[in-house]
Amino acid sequence: MKALIVYESMYGNTRAVAEAVAEGLSPAYETEVKPVTETTADDVGRADLLVVGAPTHVHGLPRPATRKSAAETAASDDALALEPTAQQTGLREWFEHLDRGAGKRAAAFDTRLSAPPLFTGRASVSIAKHLRKSAFEAVGEPTSFLVDKQNHLLDGELERAQAWGRQLVA
């Protein structure tokens, strides 16, 4: 069986979580991790399980304006490195062209600031909604992985992402 993990990432956190989820899935699935900018309809069509993740920006999925803001933040902070694909097409645009899943299994995750979801929002909820609209069958609940105010993953989040990947197999 094949699992495809598609992600949008600004500073590398969502990519790192996607890779950890793939490790958790790997005993049961042949996994492929791809940025949304490199993911084709054929990639999705070959997958038995689709896992989709993005950073949370302004309570939801990134938009062109929030991607620009992320780039400006990275330019003024030497501790942050912008991902090469960060300002290209994101998940919000990709979902507009996503083929129907016809009952294929899918899961959603996000990265977000470590604060109550009421204040941060959760991109994973938007992702799950888009997947349902495209007739994918949800596997598990949308899940968040947390970053600190300096945009670094909290300790233990990659291990939690790997464990979440294992749970998706069960």
MDTraj code that builds the backbone (N, CA, C; nanometers):
import mdtraj as md
import numpy as np

residues = "MET LYS ALA LEU ILE VAL TYR GLU SER MET TYR GLY ASN THR ARG ALA VAL ALA GLU ALA VAL ALA GLU GLY LEU SER PRO ALA TYR GLU THR GLU VAL LYS PRO VAL THR GLU THR THR ALA ASP ASP VAL GLY ARG ALA ASP LEU LEU VAL VAL GLY ALA PRO THR HIS VAL HIS GLY LEU PRO ARG PRO ALA THR ARG LYS SER ALA ALA GLU THR ALA ALA SER ASP ASP ALA LEU ALA LEU GLU PRO THR ALA GLN GLN THR GLY LEU ARG GLU TRP PHE GLU HIS LEU ASP ARG GLY ALA GLY LYS ARG ALA ALA ALA PHE ASP THR ARG LEU SER ALA PRO PRO LEU PHE THR GLY ARG ALA SER VAL SER ILE ALA LYS HIS LEU ARG LYS SER ALA PHE GLU ALA VAL GLY GLU PRO THR SER PHE LEU VAL ASP LYS GLN ASN HIS LEU LEU ASP GLY GLU LEU GLU ARG ALA GLN ALA TRP GLY ARG GLN LEU VAL ALA".split()
xyz = np.array([
    [0.0838, -0.1177, 0.0000],
    [0.0000, 0.0000, 0.0000],
    [0.0885, 0.1242, 0.0000],
    [0.0349, 0.2316, -0.0584],
    [0.1120, 0.3552, -0.0711],
    [0.0462, 0.4687, 0.0054],
    [0.1293, 0.5468, 0.0729],
    [0.0836, 0.6674, 0.1422],
    [0.1591, 0.7862, 0.0840],
    [0.0842, 0.8926, 0.0581],
    [0.1417, 1.0173, 0.0100],
    [0.1189, 1.1234, 0.1162],
    [0.2266, 1.1872, 0.1592],
    [0.2169, 1.2966, 0.2553],
    [0.2501, 1.4246, 0.1790],
    [0.1510, 1.5121, 0.1673],
    [0.1639, 1.6389, 0.0950],
    [0.1672, 1.7505, 0.1982],
    [0.2606, 1.8433, 0.1819],
    [0.2716, 1.9500, 0.2817],
    [0.3002, 2.0844, 0.2161],
    [0.2647, 2.1878, 0.2896],
    [0.3068, 2.3250, 0.2623],
    [0.3849, 2.3681, 0.3859],
    [0.5016, 2.4278, 0.3665],
    [0.5846, 2.4641, 0.4809],
    [0.6529, 2.5979, 0.4564],
    [0.6603, 2.6788, 0.5590],
    [0.7271, 2.8090, 0.5497],
    [0.8713, 2.8010, 0.6000],
    [0.8887, 2.7506, 0.7232],
    [1.0198, 2.7513, 0.7887],
    [1.0760, 2.6107, 0.8114],
    [1.0109, 2.5087, 0.7570],
    [1.0600, 2.3724, 0.7696],
    [0.9913, 2.2889, 0.8754],
    [0.9104, 2.3497, 0.9608],
    [0.8441, 2.2736, 1.0670],
    [0.7421, 2.1749, 1.0116],
    [0.6587, 2.2198, 0.9195],
    [0.5559, 2.1310, 0.8647],
    [0.6213, 2.0203, 0.7829],
    [0.7290, 2.0522, 0.7110],
    [0.8034, 1.9489, 0.6380],
    [0.8591, 1.8452, 0.7347],
    [0.9174, 1.8896, 0.8448],
    [0.9738, 1.7963, 0.9433],
    [0.8651, 1.7073, 1.0027],
    [0.7488, 1.7640, 1.0305],
    [0.6372, 1.6838, 1.0823],
    [0.5932, 1.5833, 0.9764],
    [0.5839, 1.6255, 0.8504],
    [0.5445, 1.5343, 0.7423],
    [0.6409, 1.4160, 0.7336],
    [0.7695, 1.4431, 0.7458],
    [0.8695, 1.3357, 0.7413],
    [0.8559, 1.2423, 0.8609],
    [0.8261, 1.2961, 0.9777],
    [0.8066, 1.2126, 1.0969],
    [0.6808, 1.1273, 1.0835],
    [0.5746, 1.1836, 1.0285],
    [0.4519, 1.1063, 1.0050],
    [0.4832, 0.9908, 0.9098],
    [0.5610, 1.0180, 0.8060],
    [0.5993, 0.9132, 0.7108],
    [0.6743, 0.8004, 0.7806],
    [0.7622, 0.8346, 0.8740],
    [0.8331, 0.7311, 0.9504],
    [0.7347, 0.6446, 1.0277],
    [0.6341, 0.7071, 1.0868],
    [0.5338, 0.6312, 1.1605],
    [0.4509, 0.5405, 1.0715],
    [0.4267, 0.5834, 0.9489],
    [0.3480, 0.5044, 0.8539],
    [0.4293, 0.3939, 0.7874],
    [0.5621, 0.4098, 0.7839],
    [0.6471, 0.3249, 0.7005],
    [0.6416, 0.1748, 0.7271],
    [0.6120, 0.1272, 0.8460],
    [0.6021, -0.0183, 0.8568],
    [0.4872, -0.0771, 0.7739],
    [0.3814, -0.0001, 0.7539],
    [0.2633, -0.0515, 0.6843],
    [0.2484, 0.0028, 0.5421],
    [0.3117, 0.1144, 0.5128],
    [0.2955, 0.1803, 0.3836],
    [0.4301, 0.2105, 0.3203],
    [0.4324, 0.2063, 0.1890],
    [0.5416, 0.2655, 0.1128],
    [0.5087, 0.4148, 0.1104],
    [0.5939, 0.4976, 0.1682],
    [0.5592, 0.6390, 0.1859],
    [0.6371, 0.7293, 0.0910],
    [0.5717, 0.8377, 0.0539],
    [0.6344, 0.9425, -0.0250],
    [0.5932, 1.0757, 0.0369],
    [0.6910, 1.1621, 0.0604],
    [0.6664, 1.2945, 0.1182],
    [0.6994, 1.3975, 0.0109],
    [0.6008, 1.4846, -0.0196],
    [0.6210, 1.5821, -0.1272],
    [0.5648, 1.7179, -0.0885],
    [0.6356, 1.8255, -0.1262],
    [0.5748, 1.9574, -0.1096],
    [0.4585, 1.9710, -0.2076],
    [0.3609, 2.0499, -0.1713],
    [0.2424, 2.0668, -0.2551],
    [0.2808, 2.1143, -0.3949],
    [0.3854, 2.1927, -0.4065],
    [0.4274, 2.2464, -0.5361],
    [0.4751, 2.1389, -0.6322],
    [0.5109, 2.0217, -0.5812],
    [0.5617, 1.9126, -0.6650],
    [0.4651, 1.7953, -0.6732],
    [0.3448, 1.8101, -0.6202],
    [0.2492, 1.6999, -0.6137],
    [0.1525, 1.7072, -0.7308],
    [0.1406, 1.5954, -0.8030],
    [0.0522, 1.5890, -0.9194],
    [-0.0736, 1.5083, -0.8881],
    [-0.1705, 1.5184, -0.9764],
    [-0.2927, 1.4382, -0.9639],
    [-0.2589, 1.2898, -0.9706],
    [-0.1597, 1.2529, -1.0517],
    [-0.1182, 1.1125, -1.0595],
    [-0.0616, 1.0645, -0.9266],
    [0.0146, 1.1489, -0.8582],
    [0.0674, 1.1128, -0.7260],
    [-0.0479, 1.0783, -0.6320],
    [-0.1483, 1.1641, -0.6293],
    [-0.2644, 1.1424, -0.5420],
    [-0.3386, 1.0166, -0.5850],
    [-0.3534, 0.9967, -0.7145],
    [-0.4248, 0.8797, -0.7657],
    [-0.3605, 0.7477, -0.7286],
    [-0.2285, 0.7458, -0.7163],
    [-0.1570, 0.6219, -0.6812],
    [-0.1604, 0.5916, -0.5318],
    [-0.1988, 0.6876, -0.4514],
    [-0.1930, 0.6705, -0.3052],
    [-0.3183, 0.6021, -0.2517],
    [-0.2974, 0.5115, -0.1569],
    [-0.4087, 0.4504, -0.0835],
    [-0.4478, 0.5375, 0.0352],
    [-0.3511, 0.6128, 0.0866],
    [-0.3730, 0.7044, 0.1984],
    [-0.3080, 0.8374, 0.1634],
    [-0.3841, 0.9456, 0.1788],
    [-0.3337, 1.0804, 0.1567],
    [-0.3303, 1.1522, 0.2908],
    [-0.2141, 1.2040, 0.3280],
    [-0.1993, 1.2828, 0.4508],
    [-0.1561, 1.4226, 0.4074],
    [-0.2272, 1.5243, 0.4564],
    [-0.2033, 1.6615, 0.4113],
    [-0.1784, 1.7514, 0.5321],
    [-0.0736, 1.8355, 0.5232],
    [-0.0416, 1.9242, 0.6345],
    [0.0037, 2.0617, 0.5898],
    [-0.0219, 2.1605, 0.6762],
    [0.0155, 2.2996, 0.6482],
    [0.0351, 2.3750, 0.7786],
    [0.1076, 2.4859, 0.7726],
    [0.1138, 2.5733, 0.8897],
    [-0.0178, 2.6495, 0.9032],
    [-0.0513, 2.6862, 1.0237],
    [-0.1706, 2.7673, 1.0474],
    [-0.1315, 2.9143, 1.0376],
    [-0.1998, 2.9859, 0.9497],
    [-0.1795, 3.1301, 0.9321],
    [-0.3138, 3.1987, 0.9488],
    [-0.3228, 3.2926, 1.0394],
    [-0.4443, 3.3721, 1.0599],
    [-0.5664, 3.2795, 1.0668],
    [-0.5593, 3.1819, 1.1552],
    [-0.6681, 3.0888, 1.1855],
    [-0.6963, 2.9848, 1.0783],
    [-0.6191, 2.9753, 0.9720],
    [-0.6490, 2.8776, 0.8679],
    [-0.5297, 2.8514, 0.7785],
    [-0.5615, 2.8109, 0.6552],
    [-0.4574, 2.7814, 0.5575],
    [-0.3868, 2.9097, 0.5128],
    [-0.2575, 2.8974, 0.4800],
    [-0.1858, 3.0145, 0.4292],
    [-0.2501, 3.0694, 0.3014],
    [-0.2376, 3.2002, 0.2850],
    [-0.2831, 3.2731, 0.1667],
    [-0.1604, 3.3437, 0.1079],
    [-0.1713, 3.3951, -0.0139],
    [-0.0568, 3.4692, -0.0689],
    [-0.0066, 3.5799, 0.0247],
    [-0.0963, 3.6530, 0.0872],
    [-0.0543, 3.7622, 0.1766],
    [0.0173, 3.7099, 0.3004],
    [-0.0271, 3.5966, 0.3553],
    [0.0398, 3.5438, 0.4749],
    [0.1724, 3.4781, 0.4382],
    [0.1819, 3.4238, 0.3165],
    [0.3107, 3.3701, 0.2705],
    [0.4123, 3.4837, 0.2563],
    [0.3663, 3.5953, 0.2028],
    [0.4533, 3.7129, 0.1896],
    [0.4988, 3.7605, 0.3272],
    [0.4077, 3.7633, 0.4222],
    [0.4415, 3.8038, 0.5585],
    [0.5438, 3.7085, 0.6204],
    [0.5282, 3.5779, 0.5952],
    [0.6243, 3.4795, 0.6464],
    [0.7622, 3.5036, 0.5867],
    [0.7672, 3.5378, 0.4586],
    [0.8953, 3.5664, 0.3934],
    [0.9599, 3.6906, 0.4543],
    [0.8800, 3.7912, 0.4830],
    [0.9325, 3.9129, 0.5459],
    [0.9854, 3.8837, 0.6859],
    [0.9146, 3.7978, 0.7590],
    [0.9609, 3.7593, 0.8926],
    [1.0952, 3.6875, 0.8838],
    [1.1070, 3.5940, 0.7893],
    [1.2324, 3.5197, 0.7732],
    [1.3468, 3.6127, 0.7331],
    [1.3173, 3.7112, 0.6501],
    [1.4214, 3.8044, 0.6048],
    [1.4761, 3.8896, 0.7189],
    [1.3946, 3.9105, 0.8210],
    [1.4385, 3.9949, 0.9329],
    [1.4820, 3.9149, 1.0556],
    [1.4867, 3.7816, 1.0433],
    [1.5224, 3.6959, 1.1567],
    [1.6244, 3.5925, 1.1108],
    [1.7494, 3.6096, 1.1516],
    [1.8560, 3.5184, 1.1094],
    [1.8345, 3.3749, 1.1564],
    [1.7506, 3.3535, 1.2561],
    [1.7262, 3.2188, 1.3079],
    [1.6247, 3.1419, 1.2230],
    [1.5597, 3.2096, 1.1282],
    [1.4600, 3.1442, 1.0435],
    [1.5099, 3.1358, 0.9001],
    [1.4867, 3.0210, 0.8383],
    [1.5186, 3.0034, 0.6969],
    [1.3896, 2.9690, 0.6236],
    [1.3594, 3.0437, 0.5208],
    [1.2385, 3.0212, 0.4433],
    [1.2577, 2.9005, 0.3519],
    [1.1602, 2.8122, 0.3497],
    [1.1647, 2.6964, 0.2606],
    [1.1665, 2.7451, 0.1150],
    [1.2339, 2.6727, 0.0252],
    [1.2430, 2.7167, -0.1147],
    [1.1070, 2.7345, -0.1833],
    [1.0079, 2.6560, -0.1444],
    [0.8764, 2.6622, -0.2103],
    [0.7744, 2.7459, -0.1331],
    [0.8179, 2.8152, -0.0299],
    [0.7252, 2.8818, 0.0625],
    [0.6357, 2.9865, -0.0023],
    [0.6821, 3.0532, -0.1058],
    [0.6018, 3.1592, -0.1659],
    [0.5331, 3.1150, -0.2950],
    [0.5377, 2.9861, -0.3235],
    [0.4731, 2.9347, -0.4438],
    [0.3303, 2.8912, -0.4111],
    [0.2700, 2.8185, -0.5023],
    [0.1336, 2.7704, -0.4826],
    [0.1239, 2.6899, -0.3541],
    [0.0194, 2.7159, -0.2772],
    [-0.0008, 2.6455, -0.1513],
    [-0.1197, 2.5518, -0.1571],
    [-0.1494, 2.4936, -0.0425],
    [-0.2602, 2.3983, -0.0346],
    [-0.3946, 2.4624, -0.0673],
    [-0.4149, 2.5854, -0.0244],
    [-0.5422, 2.6531, -0.0519],
    [-0.5723, 2.6492, -0.2026],
    [-0.4730, 2.6799, -0.2847],
    [-0.4905, 2.6792, -0.4297],
    [-0.4963, 2.5364, -0.4843],
    [-0.4178, 2.4482, -0.4273],
    [-0.4118, 2.3086, -0.4718],
    [-0.5464, 2.2400, -0.4551],
    [-0.6138, 2.2686, -0.3454],
    [-0.7437, 2.2058, -0.3214],
    [-0.8459, 2.2425, -0.4288],
    [-0.8313, 2.3569, -0.4928],
    [-0.9242, 2.3972, -0.5987],
    [-0.9208, 2.3007, -0.7164],
    [-0.8092, 2.2273, -0.7316],
    [-0.7918, 2.1379, -0.8462],
    [-0.7782, 1.9909, -0.8055],
    [-0.8005, 1.9612, -0.6791],
    [-0.7852, 1.8235, -0.6311],
    [-0.8968, 1.7358, -0.6862],
    [-0.8580, 1.6234, -0.7479],
    [-0.9571, 1.5275, -0.7981],
    [-1.0313, 1.4643, -0.6817],
    [-1.1506, 1.4158, -0.7088],
    [-1.2313, 1.3512, -0.6056],
    [-1.1604, 1.2257, -0.5559],
    [-1.1669, 1.2060, -0.4257],
    [-1.0991, 1.0937, -0.3625],
    [-1.1737, 0.9626, -0.3730],
    [-1.3020, 0.9688, -0.4040],
    [-1.3848, 0.8489, -0.4223],
    [-1.3636, 0.7462, -0.3119],
    [-1.3723, 0.7917, -0.1876],
    [-1.3628, 0.7004, -0.0748],
    [-1.2219, 0.6678, -0.0300],
    [-1.1207, 0.7250, -0.0941],
    [-0.9836, 0.7024, -0.0465],
    [-0.9692, 0.7607, 0.0929],
    [-0.8789, 0.7038, 0.1689],
    [-0.8564, 0.7479, 0.3067],
    [-0.7640, 0.8693, 0.3089],
    [-0.7900, 0.9598, 0.4037],
    [-0.7079, 1.0802, 0.4151],
    [-0.7052, 1.1291, 0.5593],
    [-0.5973, 1.1996, 0.5927],
    [-0.5808, 1.2577, 0.7262],
    [-0.5220, 1.3976, 0.7117],
    [-0.5465, 1.4812, 0.8131],
    [-0.5037, 1.6209, 0.8089],
    [-0.4264, 1.6578, 0.9348],
    [-0.3200, 1.7378, 0.9157],
    [-0.2456, 1.7912, 1.0300],
    [-0.2036, 1.9343, 1.0004],
    [-0.1644, 2.0028, 1.1056],
    [-0.1103, 2.1376, 1.0902],
    [-0.0001, 2.1593, 1.1919],
    [0.0721, 2.2683, 1.1710],
    [0.1603, 2.3216, 1.2740],
    [0.1017, 2.4569, 1.3120],
    [0.1081, 2.4869, 1.4413],
    [0.0515, 2.6132, 1.4887],
    [0.1200, 2.6539, 1.6177],
    [0.1021, 2.7795, 1.6524],
    [0.1569, 2.8337, 1.7755],
    [0.0994, 2.7604, 1.8960],
    [0.1822, 2.7383, 1.9950],
    [0.1387, 2.6722, 2.1181],
    [0.0550, 2.7695, 2.2007],
    [-0.0738, 2.7689, 2.1732],
    [-0.1719, 2.8530, 2.2426],
    [-0.3080, 2.7879, 2.2194],
    [-0.4094, 2.8261, 2.2944],
    [-0.5413, 2.7665, 2.2726],
    [-0.5874, 2.7852, 2.1273],
    [-0.6466, 2.6819, 2.0670],
    [-0.6925, 2.6912, 1.9281],
    [-0.7887, 2.8074, 1.9026],
    [-0.8616, 2.8487, 2.0045],
    [-0.9508, 2.9631, 1.9894],
    [-0.8732, 3.0868, 1.9435],
    [-0.7488, 3.0989, 1.9896],
    [-0.6662, 3.2145, 1.9548],
    [-0.5853, 3.1939, 1.8272],
    [-0.5480, 3.0690, 1.7979],
    [-0.4592, 3.0429, 1.6841],
    [-0.5323, 2.9943, 1.5601],
    [-0.6451, 2.9269, 1.5792],
    [-0.7061, 2.8551, 1.4687],
    [-0.6296, 2.7264, 1.4436],
    [-0.6797, 2.6470, 1.3498],
    [-0.6164, 2.5192, 1.3163],
    [-0.6337, 2.4936, 1.1671],
    [-0.5261, 2.5024, 1.0917],
    [-0.5330, 2.4760, 0.9479],
    [-0.5809, 2.3342, 0.9198],
    [-0.5538, 2.2410, 1.0106],
    [-0.5944, 2.1015, 0.9885],
    [-0.7455, 2.0872, 0.9756],
    [-0.8213, 2.1713, 1.0422],
    [-0.9673, 2.1664, 1.0308],
    [-1.0087, 2.2069, 0.8895],
    [-0.9453, 2.3103, 0.8350],
    [-0.9731, 2.3516, 0.6967],
    [-0.9318, 2.2427, 0.5984],
    [-0.8173, 2.1823, 0.6223],
    [-0.7702, 2.0745, 0.5353],
    [-0.8704, 1.9601, 0.5356],
    [-0.9138, 1.9184, 0.6540],
    [-1.0099, 1.8079, 0.6648],
    [-1.1393, 1.8412, 0.5908],
    [-1.1836, 1.9648, 0.6009],
    [-1.3056, 2.0071, 0.5316],
    [-1.2878, 1.9959, 0.3799],
    [-1.1744, 2.0416, 0.3289],
    [-1.1469, 2.0305, 0.1849],
    [-1.1416, 1.8841, 0.1413],
    [-1.0802, 1.7997, 0.2230],
    [-1.0716, 1.6576, 0.1893],
    [-1.2105, 1.5937, 0.1858],
    [-1.2948, 1.6264, 0.2833],
    [-1.4325, 1.5738, 0.2841],
    [-1.5092, 1.6192, 0.1603],
    [-1.4954, 1.7460, 0.1241],
    [-1.5633, 1.7986, 0.0044],
    [-1.5200, 1.7239, -0.1212],
    [-1.3981, 1.6731, -0.1197],
    [-1.3453, 1.5981, -0.2339],
    [-1.3680, 1.4483, -0.2192],
    [-1.4553, 1.4096, -0.1270],
    [-1.4993, 1.2701, -0.1091],
    [-1.3920, 1.1767, -0.0550],
    [-1.2968, 1.2307, 0.0200],
    [-1.2014, 1.1451, 0.0898],
    [-1.2635, 1.1022, 0.2222],
    [-1.2281, 0.9840, 0.2676],
    [-1.2769, 0.9309, 0.3952],
    [-1.1763, 0.9659, 0.5047],
    [-1.2221, 1.0353, 0.6064],
    [-1.1332, 1.0798, 0.7141],
    [-1.0817, 0.9631, 0.7964],
    [-0.9522, 0.9661, 0.8223],
    [-0.8868, 0.8708, 0.9112],
    [-0.8379, 0.9524, 1.0303],
    [-0.8976, 0.9342, 1.1447],
    [-0.8573, 1.0101, 1.2627],
    [-0.9050, 1.1541, 1.2573],
    [-0.8781, 1.2242, 1.3646],
    [-0.9177, 1.3643, 1.3777],
    [-0.8062, 1.4552, 1.3260],
    [-0.8409, 1.5736, 1.2756],
    [-0.7367, 1.6700, 1.2399],
    [-0.6475, 1.6956, 1.3622],
    [-0.5174, 1.6995, 1.3394],
    [-0.4217, 1.7050, 1.4501],
    [-0.3247, 1.8217, 1.4330],
    [-0.2922, 1.8860, 1.5442],
    [-0.1986, 1.9988, 1.5446],
    [-0.0676, 1.9600, 1.6122],
    [0.0425, 2.0107, 1.5567],
    [0.1750, 1.9980, 1.6158],
    [0.2232, 2.1402, 1.6434],
    [0.2818, 2.1607, 1.7597],
    [0.2990, 2.2953, 1.8128],
    [0.4392, 2.3528, 1.7966],
    [0.4415, 2.4845, 1.7716],
    [0.5662, 2.5598, 1.7635],
    [0.5654, 2.6683, 1.8707],
    [0.6861, 2.7154, 1.9044],
    [0.6968, 2.8240, 2.0024],
    [0.6895, 2.9597, 1.9316],
    [0.7045, 3.0658, 2.0068],
    [0.6926, 3.2009, 1.9501],
    [0.8069, 3.2352, 1.8548],
    [0.9139, 3.1565, 1.8581],
    [1.0245, 3.1765, 1.7648],
    [1.0107, 3.0873, 1.6413],
    [0.8963, 3.0226, 1.6259],
    [0.8665, 2.9356, 1.5117],
    [0.9540, 2.8107, 1.5059],
    [0.9795, 2.7519, 1.6219],
    [1.0506, 2.6245, 1.6293],
    [0.9580, 2.5220, 1.6926],
    [0.9616, 2.3994, 1.6406],
    [0.8790, 2.2936, 1.6991],
    [0.9131, 2.2738, 1.8458],
    [0.8112, 2.2516, 1.9257],
    [0.8333, 2.2212, 2.0671],
    [0.9009, 2.0854, 2.0797],
    [0.9747, 2.0660, 2.1880],
    [1.0366, 1.9362, 2.2153],
    [0.9295, 1.8284, 2.2176],
    [0.9596, 1.7161, 2.1549],
    [0.8694, 1.6016, 2.1565],
    [0.7670, 1.5995, 2.0444],
    [0.7559, 1.7078, 1.9681],
    [0.6532, 1.7113, 1.8632],
    [0.6836, 1.6159, 1.7479],
    [0.8097, 1.5983, 1.7129],
    [0.8411, 1.5044, 1.6048],
    [0.8124, 1.3609, 1.6474],
    [0.8388, 1.3298, 1.7724],
    [0.8056, 1.1960, 1.8232],
    [0.6537, 1.1775, 1.8251],
    [0.5819, 1.2812, 1.8608],
    [0.4355, 1.2745, 1.8614],
    [0.3819, 1.2582, 1.7186],
    [0.4463, 1.3228, 1.6220],
    [0.4060, 1.3095, 1.4821],
    [0.4293, 1.1672, 1.4322],
    [0.5410, 1.1099, 1.4715],
    [0.5693, 0.9716, 1.4329],
    [0.4650, 0.8777, 1.4943],
    [0.4305, 0.8994, 1.6197],
    [0.3280, 0.8178, 1.6864],
    [0.1920, 0.8363, 1.6195],
    [0.1602, 0.9583, 1.5779],
    [0.0342, 0.9837, 1.5082],
    [0.0306, 0.9061, 1.3768],
    [0.1443, 0.9018, 1.3066],
    [0.1527, 0.8224, 1.1844],
    [0.1239, 0.6756, 1.2108],
    [0.1775, 0.6238, 1.3203],
    [0.1496, 0.4833, 1.3560],
    [0.0012, 0.4634, 1.3858],
    [-0.0622, 0.5620, 1.4500],
    [-0.2060, 0.5520, 1.4808],
    [-0.2899, 0.5494, 1.3533],
    [-0.2457, 0.6179, 1.2496],
    [-0.3208, 0.6190, 1.1240],
    [-0.3240, 0.4813, 1.0595],
    [-0.2254, 0.3993, 1.0903],
    [-0.2181, 0.2633, 1.0367],
    [-0.3198, 0.1726, 1.1042],
    [-0.3439, 0.1954, 1.2332],
    [-0.4308, 0.1060, 1.3123],
    [-0.5746, 0.1059, 1.2647],
])
top = md.Topology()
chain = top.add_chain()
for i, resn in enumerate(residues, 1):
    res = top.add_residue(resn, chain, resSeq=i)
    for name in ("N", "CA", "C"):
        top.add_atom(name, md.element.get_by_symbol(name[0]), res)
traj = md.Trajectory(xyz[None], top)
